[in-house]
Amino acid sequence: MVVKLLLKQVVKILKRRKLAIKMLLKRQQRLRIVVIQLETAPADFRFPTTNQTRHCFTRYVEYHRCVAAKGEGAPECDKFAKYYRSLCPGEWIDRWNEQRENGTFPGPL
């Protein structure tokens, strides 16, 4: 008698666990995992030192030369945009964009 009661309780517990596992699987299927891959500009033999200021400026100029040559939105220029955005502080980029608009940018474009 006691064994039958224990067996019934074990069966109930197993059914609950099975239901809980099914619910977890459904939740997992609903969840969408987004993987973000962070990258920076690759190493460049022209800039071997730790200070990357010149590297930043060069990549910015390369991007805008590419855009001038191939047009806005050219996929070939995307890598240069990614490079300078990962190397340069936002304040510098804002200032350089303003200087380009005003025609006072110091670099060769």
Protein Blocks (a to p, Z undefined) as FASTA:
>chain_A
ZZmmmmmmmmmmmmmmmmmmmmmmmmmmmpccdddddddddddfklmbfblmlmmmmmmm
mmmmmmmmnoghiaklmmmmmmmmmmpcfklmmmmmmmmmnopafbdZZ
